[in-house]
Amino acid sequence: MQDISRKAFQTRAVHAGERIPPAEYTPVSTPIWPTVGYTYESMQDTDAVLGGEKPGFVYSRYASPTVSAFEQALASLEGADSAQAYSTGMAAIHAALLVAGARAGTSLVAALDIYGATYSLLRRLFSTLGVDVRLVDATDLSAVETAIQDTHAGLLLVETISNPLLKVADIPALARLAHANKAVLLVDNTFASPFIYAPIQHGADYVIHSATKYISGHGDVMAGVIATSEENKKKLYEMNKMIGATLGPFEAWLALRGLKTLPLRMRQQCQNAQQVAEWLSQHPHISKVNYPGLPNHPQHLLASQLFTPGYFGGMLSFEIAGADKAAVFHFMEALQLCIPATTLGDVYSLVLHPATSSHRSLTPEERIQVGIPDGLVRLSAGIEDIADIIADLDQALAA
């Protein structure tokens, strides 16, 4: 770049300190690159980067160094070739479905008990655009295979651990089933995180995260990400250049920072969730507890085989015996430590009423079909002392 030391003050105010040539040092922590554009000494270099012939950055809607660092980190943890980041988890789900082939005249099979917003995306948007959506119990492999074959579905969408009923999907078996029928397997791995399970290493084609949750882990950033092959990454990258669901550099930096403590947080959250689930299963006011770590969970053996040994996730749900919406609200208002909030995966313990929040967009009839009663509560175990978490739940149930 040219020497600006002799330029006017106003010019120097604009340009001084910018575009300094690289020095012989490397920052220990990835910095935030908030710039929108990038420039090169040679227009041939700019042309080569724009044409994909040379690595680099030109415009932050396409890619940026901070976002790319986060993508590389997530891909590494998932054991994937590459990853594409997004502004939200729902943007990531939407993009994955589009790139995987969901369009008018195609068919898609999805797990019945998926996150409410994903359910609505399929039922309220993709269905109206001409996609035939079939919802089935993903734990019933025979039903899944029948649905794929009957509809000639090209896509199968499941959650590793379902939201909010905590069913565990047999990812290796579903991958074999999908590929045998020439279908693509997409897995939402938000509840499990790559610490618990890495679906890409067991046959999944796309692994999606709401990185807002366990990946970032501190409730201070919204982000989404897809781990996949290099070939799929190229398709996702080109599509996002048009759609513009871009993750900003500040959010990417926070997500990358949070990712570094994922195993530490998850160990404590899994341990706390296990102890809370065991305690709740003996409580007289609780009629049912959904947690893969409990021996009576329908997929406990499967989870023991698939997941990181001894860890079953930080999420659980439970039904308060005989409770209607008003009773659940009273319970949640009585909590003093656990926080009623419409999110999960934070260092704080969080509770949510699925019927009026995560799955509010479903009709009462749809919630009954899925299996979400008014008395169901979802709990995301934090990293607090387990005695304090249990004491808070106990006093709120007593109230």
C-alpha positions, 0 to 999 in steps of 0.5 A, a space after each residue: 500500500 502507498 505511504 499516507 504519512 504526507 496525506 491530509 489529516 482527514 485522509 490519514 484519519 480514514 486510512 491510517 493503521 489499516 491494511 498493514 502488511 503481515 508481520 512475523 507474528 501470529 495471534 494466540 487467539 483468533 481475532 475478530 475481523 469486522 471488515 465487510 470487504 477485503 482488498 488485494 494488491 493485484 486485481 488478478 488476485 481479487 479475480 482469482 479469489 472471487 472465482 474460487 481459484 485461490 483461497 482468500 476473502 473478498 466480502 463478508 457475506 461470502 466468508 470471513 477469517 473469524 467465521 472460517 476459524 469457527 467453521 474449521 473448529 466445528 468441522 474438526 470436532 464433528 470429524 467432518 471435512 468442512 462446515 458452513 456457519 449461519 446466523 441462526 440454527 433455523 437458517 442452518 436447517 433451512 439451508 441444509 434441506 434446500 441443498 439436500 434437495 427439498 423442492 417442489 415435487 420431492 418427498 421428505 421423511 422426518 422424525 415426528 417429535 422434532 423441534 417445534 420450529 423445525 416441525 413448522 418449517 416442514 409443515 407450514 413452509 416446505 409443504 406449501 412449496 410442494 414438498 411432500 412431508 411425511 412424519 414418522 417415529 424415527 425410533 421405528 426403523 420399519 416405519 421409517 423405511 416404509 415411509 421412505 419407500 412409499 413416498 420415494 423420499 430423497 431426504 430423511 431428517 432426524 435429531 440425535 436426541 429428540 426435542 423435547 421427548 429425548 428419544 435417541 435415533 439409531 444414526 448408523 442404522 438410519 444412515 444405512 437405511 437412507 442410503 440403501 433407498 438413495 436418500 440423504 440423511 440430515 441429523 440435528 445434533 444440537 441436543 447431543 453436541 459432538 462431545 456426546 456423538 458425531 453423526 457424520 462419522 456414522 453415515 450422516 450426510 449433513 449434521 446441523 447445530 443450533 450453535 446458540 446452544 451447547 456449542 456457544 454455551 453461554 447464552 450470549 450469541 445466536 448462530 447455526 452451523 452445518 458439518 458436511 463434506 467438501 462437496 456439500 460445503 461448496 453448495 452451501 457456500 454458493 447458496 448462502 451467497 444468495 440467501 445471506 444468512 451470514 454469521 457475523 464475525 463478533 458472533 463467530 468469535 463468541 461461538 469459537 470461544 465458547 466451543 473451547 470449553 464444550 467438553 468441560 461444560 458437557 461433562 458437568 451438565 451430563 452429570 447434573 442431568 443424570 442426577 436430576 433425572 434419577 431424583 425426579 424419577 423417585 419424586 411423588 409429584 412426577 409421573 414420567 421422566 424422559 432421559 436416555 441415562 435412565 435404565 428404563 428409557 426405551 433407547 437406553 441400551 442404544 444410547 449406551 452403545 452410541 454415545 461417549 461412554 458414561 454421558 447421556 446429554 444435559 437435557 431431560 424432560 418430565 411430566 408433573 402428575 396431573 398438572 395443567 398449564 396453570 400448575 406448570 406455570 406456578 411451578 416455574 414461577 416458584 423456581 429461584 435458581 433454575 431460569 424459565 427461558 426459551 433456550 437451552 445449553 447454557 451454563 445456567 439451569 433452564 426450564 421450559 414449557 414445550 406446549 407454550 414455547 418450543 412447540 407453541 406453533 403446533 395445534 393442540 391436536 398436533 401436540 397430542 399426536 407428538 406426545 407433548 402434554 400440558 404437564 411436560 417440562 423440559 430442563 437443561 441442566 447447567 453447571 451449578 452445584 447439583 445439590 442447589 439444582 435439586 433443592 430448587 426443584 424440590 421447593 418449587 414442586 412442593 409449592 
